[in-house]
């Protein structure tokens, strides 16, 4: 009989330990404060960005425009185009730096004789 009792006590101890861990975890995470920023509307976000700098304001306008376009995917204008500013000026496929670097690499290969 004492062997059965000790086995029963060990199992009961394990079950109570697991239940205690689950309870502490659940109640611990449920009482954490929310650190997320409060939601603000698009105009407030844009105004706040313009208060910082003009570039931040333009960037926020572009972001808000993309968010509105994302609400209805049917109205999205060619989603794979890259834009620089709010006027919709496109970025070329390769920038001046990229083309210069590739030309320098080609010249170095020619000079090195590869």
C-alpha positions in Angstrom: 0.0 0.0 0.0 2.7 2.6 0.7 4.2 2.1 -2.8 0.9 2.9 -4.3 0.5 6.0 -2.1 3.9 7.3 -3.0 3.3 6.9 -6.7 -0.1 8.6 -6.3 1.5 11.4 -4.4 4.2 11.9 -7.2 1.5 12.1 -9.9 -0.6 14.5 -7.8 2.5 16.6 -7.2 3.3 16.7 -11.0 -0.3 17.6 -11.9 -0.5 20.4 -9.3 2.9 21.7 -10.5 1.7 21.8 -14.1 -1.6 23.4 -13.1 0.3 26.0 -11.1 2.6 26.9 -14.0 -0.3 27.2 -16.4 -2.2 29.4 -14.0 0.8 31.7 -13.4 1.5 31.9 -17.1 -2.1 32.7 -18.0 -2.7 35.3 -15.3 0.8 36.8 -15.8 0.2 37.5 -19.4 -3.3 38.6 -19.0 -2.3 41.4 -16.6 0.4 42.9 -18.8 -0.2 46.5 -20.0 -0.7 47.2 -23.7 2.3 49.1 -25.1 0.7 49.6 -28.5 0.3 53.2 -29.6 -3.3 54.5 -29.7 -4.8 54.6 -33.2 -5.0 58.0 -34.8 -6.7 58.9 -38.1 -4.8 59.7 -41.3 -5.1 63.5 -41.0 -3.6 63.5 -37.5 -0.7 61.3 -38.5 0.0 63.4 -41.6 -0.1 66.7 -39.5 2.1 65.2 -36.9 4.6 64.1 -39.6 4.6 67.6 -41.1 5.4 69.0 -37.7 8.6 67.0 -37.7 9.9 67.7 -41.3 8.4 68.3 -44.7 10.0 65.0 -46.0 8.4 63.1 -43.2 5.0 64.6 -44.1 5.4 63.7 -47.7 6.4 60.1 -46.7 3.4 59.9 -44.4 1.1 61.1 -47.3 2.5 58.4 -49.5 2.0 55.8 -46.8 -1.6 56.9 -46.2 -2.3 56.8 -49.9 -0.9 53.2 -50.1 -3.0 52.2 -47.1 -6.2 53.5 -48.8 -5.3 51.7 -52.0 -4.7 48.5 -50.1 -8.2 48.6 -48.8 -9.5 47.9 -52.3 -7.0 45.9 -54.3 -9.0 46.4 -57.5 -8.1 50.2 -57.5 -4.4 49.6 -56.9 -2.4 51.2 -59.7 0.3 48.7 -60.8 1.5 47.6 -57.4 5.1 46.8 -58.6 6.0 50.3 -59.6 8.4 52.3 -57.4 7.7 55.9 -56.7 9.9 58.7 -55.2 7.5 61.4 -54.1 3.8 62.2 -53.7 3.6 63.4 -57.3 4.1 59.9 -58.5 7.6 60.4 -60.1 8.9 57.0 -61.0 12.3 55.7 -60.0 14.3 54.3 -63.0 15.0 50.6 -63.0 18.7 51.1 -62.4 20.0 54.2 -60.6 23.0 56.2 -61.6 25.1 54.6 -58.9 24.2 51.1 -60.0 25.1 51.8 -63.6 28.4 53.5 -62.6 29.4 50.6 -60.4 28.7 48.1 -63.1 30.7 50.2 -65.6 33.7 50.4 -63.2 33.5 46.6 -62.6 33.6 46.0 -66.4 36.6 48.4 -66.8 38.5 46.7 -64.0 37.8 43.3 -65.6 39.2 44.6 -68.9 42.3 46.1 -67.3 42.9 43.0 -65.2 42.6 40.9 -68.4 39.9 38.6 -67.2 
